Amino acid sequence: MEQAFDYRGDVTVSLKSGESLSGYLFNRQVSGSDSYLEVFPSDSSAARRIRYDHIAAIAFTGEDTATGKSWEAWIAKKDSERRAEVERVAAEAKTRGIL
């Protein structure tokens, strides 16, 4: 359950009833017999709450959206975006005669 919660892609939850649900697992509550997880189904906009004792299996079926991405790559991207914004603002200021 914890690995599925940490996964940043879609999962497929197989229920003991035979039903299967694919979507993004976004929340869980672990409290004994009242434990559940919440999923945004791929085919619906309404979140769905599923009790742990109704779950037969969970499969990692969607691509992890953060695969291959690192903190350093994120920092470099943000730094590049900030530099571009500074250049844009400076060019606009020059056009207005402020700089």
Number of C-alpha atoms within 10 A of each C-alpha: 14 7 9 18 17 11 19 18 18 23 24 21 23 17 18 12 9 8 10 14 17 20 21 21 25 16 13 18 12 12 8 8 9 10 13 19 18 18 23 19 18 15 9 9 8 10 15 14 14 16 16 18 12 13 18 14 12 17 12 16 13 15 12 13 11 10 9 7 9 10 8 9 11 11 11 12 11 12 12 12 12 12 11 12 12 12 12 12 12 14 14 13 12 11 10 9 8 9 9
